[in-house]
Each structure stands twice: as structure tokens, then as C-alpha cells.
Amino acid sequence: MRGPALRGRRGCVRLRLMGAGIAKPQTFYIETFGCQMNVHDSEKVAGELLAQGYQPAASSDEADLVLLNTCAIRDKAAHKVFSRLGEFKADAVAGKKKVAVLGCLAQLEGEKIFARVPYVSLVCGSASYRKLPELLVGSGSVLVAGLGLPASVASGFIT
């Protein structure tokens, strides 16, 4: 197995994996917005997904799961994320694709993201990246994870 290879197109992180023989694996594509720390976090997320048998897709169009790793510090990055989420609406609503929002914007906005973009399947703060594969299995319904929500708000959410 060969390690991940980064490609820089529009702030996206693409990863390639050679030789894993799984029948009809789930595919994923990660787009990274914002700071250098998010690039590192995207690599960690990819590693977790690869370890669970997910296969990287060459583009978001080919992926079963699109993960947008976000930044809350840079305002322009947040605008780009919400704009990009709009591009996945038809496939997400039709059940052809799951869309997840990760990173510090996810951690800051939490469940507000679902109000603004109701077809998002998962919102996950950086503290929960290691739980991501198991969270995705359960994301037939909406989930928020790793956001440090107070107990009064967190009922019904994984934190």
C-alpha cells in the first residue's frame, strides 16, 4: 500500500491508494479550505477512512462521500464552503451522495449548518476525526460530533 499523495487544486486534498481488494468500496473526496492545519487534518481524516476500507475518488463527482474541511478564521473560506455546499444539493437530496462538514467552521457553527444546508449528513469538529468512520455508518440521520455542546443542547447529538 502506498501512502497518500497531496495535490493542490483549488485547495483540495486528493489522496491515492494502490491495491485494496474490497468489493464495491465506498469512495470519498476531501476538499480543504483555509489554513495549513486543515491540510494536516484532512490527511488524518483520509487515513481514518482508508483504514476502514474507503477508497479515494479522483473528484467530488465520483465520490459517494464528500467531506469539506473548513476554516472559521478566514471569512472568505467560510463563504467558499457554503457556496461549494450548494453544488452538491441535487445529489445529496437524491441520496446519491453524502456531504459532511468538518473543521473549525463546523465546530463553531455546529447545528446552525443544518439550518442553512439541511442536506448535510454530518457536522464534525476536529476532536472527533478518529470517530469519523463509525459516525458515518450512523449518519442516516443528521449528526453533530465533537462540538463540545452543553448537555442541555447535546441530547440527540453525538458529542
C-alpha positions as CSV (number, residue, x, y, z in Angstrom):
1,M,0.0,0.0,0.0
2,R,1.3,3.4,-1.0
3,G,0.8,6.5,1.2
4,P,-1.4,9.4,0.4
5,A,-0.2,12.0,-2.2
6,L,-1.3,15.6,-2.0
7,R,-2.4,17.5,-5.0
8,G,-3.1,21.2,-4.9
9,R,-6.1,22.2,-7.0
10,R,-8.4,24.8,-5.6
11,G,-7.3,24.0,-2.0
12,C,-8.4,20.4,-2.4
13,V,-6.6,17.5,-0.9
14,R,-6.6,14.4,-3.1
15,L,-5.3,11.1,-2.0
16,R,-4.5,7.9,-3.9
17,L,-4.2,4.4,-2.6
18,M,-2.8,1.4,-4.5
19,G,-4.2,-2.1,-4.2
20,A,-7.1,-2.7,-1.8
21,G,-9.4,-5.5,-3.0
22,I,-12.8,-4.6,-1.5
23,A,-16.0,-5.4,-3.3
24,K,-17.8,-2.1,-4.1
25,P,-16.0,0.1,-1.6
26,Q,-17.4,3.5,-0.5
27,T,-15.5,6.4,-2.1
28,F,-14.6,9.7,-0.6
29,Y,-13.2,13.1,-1.6
30,I,-11.9,15.8,0.7
31,E,-11.8,19.5,-0.1
32,T,-9.7,21.6,2.3
33,F,-10.4,25.3,2.8
34,G,-8.3,27.7,4.8
35,C,-5.2,27.2,6.9
36,Q,-2.3,24.8,6.8
37,M,-3.6,23.0,9.9
38,N,-6.6,22.0,7.9
39,V,-4.4,20.3,5.3
40,H,-2.9,18.2,8.1
41,D,-6.3,17.4,9.5
42,S,-7.5,16.3,6.0
43,E,-4.6,13.9,5.9
44,K,-5.7,12.5,9.3
45,V,-9.3,12.1,8.1
46,A,-8.2,10.4,4.9
47,G,-6.1,8.0,7.0
48,E,-9.0,7.1,9.2
49,L,-11.2,6.5,6.1
50,L,-8.6,4.5,4.3
51,A,-8.1,2.3,7.4
52,Q,-11.9,1.5,7.2
53,G,-11.8,0.4,3.6
54,Y,-13.0,3.7,2.0
55,Q,-11.3,4.4,-1.4
56,P,-10.4,7.9,-2.5
57,A,-12.2,9.3,-5.6
58,A,-10.5,11.3,-8.2
59,S,-13.1,14.1,-8.0
60,S,-16.1,15.1,-5.9
61,D,-18.3,14.0,-8.8
62,E,-17.1,10.4,-8.5
63,A,-17.3,10.2,-4.7
64,D,-20.1,8.7,-2.6
65,L,-19.0,10.9,0.3
66,V,-17.7,14.5,0.0
67,L,-16.0,16.0,3.1
68,L,-15.4,19.7,3.3
69,N,-12.8,20.6,5.8
70,T,-13.4,24.1,6.8
71,C,-11.9,27.2,8.3
72,A,-13.6,29.7,10.5
73,I,-10.7,32.2,10.8
74,R,-10.7,33.3,7.2
75,D,-14.0,34.7,6.2
76,K,-13.5,34.1,2.5
77,A,-13.0,30.4,3.2
78,A,-16.3,30.2,5.0
79,H,-18.1,31.8,2.1
80,K,-16.5,29.4,-0.3
81,V,-17.6,26.4,1.7
82,F,-21.2,27.4,1.7
83,S,-21.1,28.2,-2.0
84,R,-19.5,24.8,-2.6
85,L,-22.1,23.0,-0.5
86,G,-24.8,24.4,-2.9
87,E,-23.1,22.5,-5.7
88,F,-23.9,19.2,-4.0
89,K,-27.5,19.8,-3.2
90,A,-29.1,17.8,-6.1
91,D,-27.0,14.7,-5.4
92,A,-27.4,14.9,-1.7
93,V,-31.1,15.4,-1.8
94,A,-31.5,12.5,-4.3
95,G,-29.5,10.2,-1.9
96,K,-26.6,9.8,-4.4
97,K,-24.0,11.4,-2.2
98,K,-23.4,12.1,1.5
99,V,-21.9,15.5,2.4
100,A,-20.0,16.2,5.6
101,V,-18.7,19.5,7.0
102,L,-15.6,19.2,9.2
103,G,-13.1,21.5,10.9
104,C,-13.3,24.7,12.8
105,L,-16.2,26.2,11.0
106,A,-18.2,23.0,11.8
107,Q,-17.1,23.3,15.4
108,L,-18.0,27.0,15.6
109,E,-21.4,26.8,13.7
110,G,-22.4,23.3,14.7
111,E,-26.1,22.6,14.2
112,K,-26.6,26.0,12.5
113,I,-25.1,24.4,9.4
114,F,-28.1,22.1,9.2
115,A,-30.5,25.0,9.3
116,R,-28.6,26.7,6.5
117,V,-27.8,23.5,4.5
118,P,-30.3,20.8,5.5
119,Y,-29.0,18.1,3.2
120,V,-25.6,17.9,5.0
121,S,-25.3,14.4,6.6
122,L,-22.7,15.1,9.2
123,V,-21.1,18.0,11.0
124,C,-17.9,17.0,12.8
125,G,-15.5,19.0,14.9
126,S,-11.8,18.2,14.9
127,A,-12.0,16.4,18.2
128,S,-14.0,13.6,16.6
129,Y,-11.9,12.8,13.5
130,R,-11.0,9.4,14.9
131,K,-14.6,8.5,15.3
132,L,-15.5,9.6,11.8
133,P,-15.9,6.1,10.2
134,E,-18.3,5.0,12.9
135,L,-20.2,8.3,12.8
136,L,-20.6,7.9,9.0
137,V,-22.2,4.5,9.5
138,G,-24.8,6.0,11.7
139,S,-25.4,9.1,9.6
140,G,-28.7,8.1,8.0
141,S,-29.9,10.8,10.2
142,V,-28.3,14.2,11.0
143,L,-25.3,14.1,13.4
144,V,-23.2,16.7,15.1
145,A,-20.0,15.4,16.7
146,G,-17.0,16.8,18.6
147,L,-18.5,20.3,19.1
148,G,-18.4,20.4,22.8
149,L,-22.1,21.2,23.1
150,P,-23.5,21.6,26.6
151,A,-25.5,18.6,27.9
152,S,-28.8,20.6,27.5
153,V,-28.2,21.1,23.8
154,A,-26.4,17.8,23.1
155,S,-29.3,15.4,23.5
156,G,-29.8,13.7,20.2
157,F,-26.3,14.5,19.1
158,I,-23.1,12.7,19.4
159,T,-20.5,14.9,21.1
